[in-house]
Amino acid sequence: MRYPARVVLTEVGPRDGLQNESREIPLAQKIALVDALSATGLTRVEAASFVHPKAIPQMANAAEVMAGIERRPGVTYIGLVPNEVGARNAIAADVDEIAVVVSASESHNKANVNRTIAESLEAIAGVAALAAAADKPWTGYVSTAFGCPYEGAVDAGRVLDLAREMHSTGAYAVALGDTIGVAHPRQAFEVVSRFFAEVPGPELRLHFHDTRGMALANVVAAMEAGAAEFDGSIGGLGGCPYAPGASGNVATEDLAAMLAAMGIETGVDLEAVVAVAWLVEETVGRALEGRFKRAVQGGRNSQ
Amino acid sequence: MRYPARVVLTEVGPRDGLQNESREIPLAQKIALVDALSATGLTRVEAASFVHPKAIPQMANAAEVMAGIERRPGVTYIGLVPNEVGARNAIAADVDEIAVVVSASESHNKANVNRTIAESLEAIAGVAALAAAADKPWTGYVSTAFGCPYEGAVDAGRVLDLAREMHSTGAYAVALGDTIGVAHPRQAFEVVSRFFAEVPGPELRLHFHDTRGMALANVVAAMEAGAAEFDGSIGGLGGCPYAPGASGNVATEDLAAMLAAMGIETGVDLEAVVAVAWLVEETVGRALEGRFKRAVQGGRNSQ
């Protein structure tokens, strides 16, 4: 087996994670979380979402989050934006990088942002123009890239078309999201292999949810196909609105621990990231599904 | 990637799972669990442990379990035995197959059964003679094959020596156990590859714990190296005494669901196995860590 020598992790907990929490997280705690994460050796942190607070109240105060955090040198702070208004706000808040999202399936895109895919691509083109003018790099996410809660199977060709289109619009990277955690290792290997063969140019990032416990297996399969960039969410923060009670993103600390065990460098300090995972459990007031922190808890009490 | 067309699963929940529960499970519920499991399409069920009840009270009534269950045609019922007394009792109870265990690390073997490895191998030779006389096939487990809670790293050469030795004593199959859930995919691939290259003869089975969430990733890596037989524990039943609060064996339903998604046959009815996973949560009175059942719970309530 050939694995990469080094993997780049993107922490999405403060955005993709917290936006799925029912509890409103106070501004100071959001800032503390981002700062704690950026002190662990993680070099990429999705810190905020510049959506309208009416749409996702959990993500209010995005500009205040960006203004309040410590900008640690070497760390890229990313803001998700849904449209040109969001892009202007994100640029005004001086994010280092912009993320945009389109679903690979029409019905999920409609449910998620009440637009057709074509309308989303149009909005993304508007964001791209603003990003270019402000000299901000941006990543294009393809959601439901491995399966859709409404439509089931998703055609990989369609996913690669969207990747190509966003790259041609200016995305330096494309992230394929397994939004509902149905990707399996054979599929991960095949889609990643096709991506590198058929979509020359953009960096590839993978965003796996751990709903069915397959996220780490998918990471391994994706690495075997050449991938070396993955999203994680501290503690396993996040959730899947289509499978209540199921877990969300793969836990950053589980991902970092597996890669460390395999001798793959991430630059992440495992002890530090585990400490933040415990902190985030307190912040959201519920047990999270990441496993590594309990496996190494040592003296910590457990039931 | 080449994966096997078909994988054989061995269900170890009634034994390796229940023996780690603090709650004593009544005989009738043990029997009901084994019968429910054998109705799911699983063809191998470790049903009981013929250890002395003073050593592991949870495993009392092994003979009564074997006498009470429905012997479904095509299903192999396995009994774990620690010594010749256990082997005689297991043979008297008419198990279809015997399992024996030795650790790859001296200190774990001492802690587990208060014997040296050499003493365990001597006991296994005695069991082997009884098994041969009774025409019972047996599997030799190597515990701590991927890491030891006391000694840390375990030499793979030592693991393969034990495998060879048990095969020469009569084991038709060897099972390598990741007792504390520290195996990682690179290691799983390497150990399995070496096994097939250096230990000709016995069937190979892998027994992964999911303590750090890496079990399914290890299954995939092991399949890539040629493995096609895996243990699972319904619901993720079981635990790891060295990491309280951490999960135990990989959940059978998670394993079966991943293999099904990958187009690999197991013969297991996923709906049926998920129903048993819910049942076993009620039996043990606590939430278990298997993920697939919650991901597909549909109408079930969740918090």
Chai-1 contact restraints between the chains, C-beta under 6 A:
chainA,res_idxA,chainB,res_idxB,connection_type,confidence,min_distance_angstrom,max_distance_angstrom,comment,restraint_id
A,M1,B,F189,contact,1.0,0.0,6.0,A-B,restraint_1
A,H184,B,M258,contact,1.0,0.0,6.0,A-B,restraint_2
A,H184,B,A261,contact,1.0,0.0,6.0,A-B,restraint_3
A,H184,B,M262,contact,1.0,0.0,6.0,A-B,restraint_4
A,P185,B,V220,contact,1.0,0.0,6.0,A-B,restraint_5
A,R186,B,M262,contact,1.0,0.0,6.0,A-B,restraint_6
A,F189,B,M1,contact,1.0,0.0,6.0,A-B,restraint_7
A,T211,B,A295,contact,1.0,0.0,6.0,A-B,restraint_8
A,R212,B,R291,contact,1.0,0.0,6.0,A-B,restraint_9
A,R212,B,F292,contact,1.0,0.0,6.0,A-B,restraint_10
A,R212,B,A295,contact,1.0,0.0,6.0,A-B,restraint_11
A,G213,B,L216,contact,1.0,0.0,6.0,A-B,restraint_12
A,G213,B,D254,contact,1.0,0.0,6.0,A-B,restraint_13
A,G213,B,R291,contact,1.0,0.0,6.0,A-B,restraint_14
A,M214,B,L216,contact,1.0,0.0,6.0,A-B,restraint_15
A,M214,B,M258,contact,1.0,0.0,6.0,A-B,restraint_16
A,L216,B,G213,contact,1.0,0.0,6.0,A-B,restraint_17
A,L216,B,M214,contact,1.0,0.0,6.0,A-B,restraint_18
A,L216,B,A217,contact,1.0,0.0,6.0,A-B,restraint_19
A,A217,B,L216,contact,1.0,0.0,6.0,A-B,restraint_20
A,A217,B,A217,contact,1.0,0.0,6.0,A-B,restraint_21
A,A217,B,V220,contact,1.0,0.0,6.0,A-B,restraint_22
A,V220,B,P185,contact,1.0,0.0,6.0,A-B,restraint_23
A,V220,B,A217,contact,1.0,0.0,6.0,A-B,restraint_24
A,A243,B,A295,contact,1.0,0.0,6.0,A-B,restraint_25
A,P244,B,S302,contact,1.0,0.0,6.0,A-B,restraint_26
A,G245,B,R294,contact,1.0,0.0,6.0,A-B,restraint_27
A,G245,B,S302,contact,1.0,0.0,6.0,A-B,restraint_28
A,A246,B,R294,contact,1.0,0.0,6.0,A-B,restraint_29
A,A246,B,A295,contact,1.0,0.0,6.0,A-B,restraint_30
A,D254,B,G213,contact,1.0,0.0,6.0,A-B,restraint_31
A,M258,B,H184,contact,1.0,0.0,6.0,A-B,restraint_32
A,M258,B,M214,contact,1.0,0.0,6.0,A-B,restraint_33
A,A261,B,H184,contact,1.0,0.0,6.0,A-B,restraint_34
A,M262,B,H184,contact,1.0,0.0,6.0,A-B,restraint_35
A,M262,B,R186,contact,1.0,0.0,6.0,A-B,restraint_36
A,R291,B,R212,contact,1.0,0.0,6.0,A-B,restraint_37
A,R291,B,G213,contact,1.0,0.0,6.0,A-B,restraint_38
A,F292,B,R212,contact,1.0,0.0,6.0,A-B,restraint_39
A,R294,B,G245,contact,1.0,0.0,6.0,A-B,restraint_40
A,R294,B,A246,contact,1.0,0.0,6.0,A-B,restraint_41
A,A295,B,T211,contact,1.0,0.0,6.0,A-B,restraint_42
A,A295,B,R212,contact,1.0,0.0,6.0,A-B,restraint_43
A,A295,B,A243,contact,1.0,0.0,6.0,A-B,restraint_44
A,A295,B,A246,contact,1.0,0.0,6.0,A-B,restraint_45
A,S302,B,P244,contact,1.0,0.0,6.0,A-B,restraint_46
A,S302,B,G245,contact,1.0,0.0,6.0,A-B,restraint_47
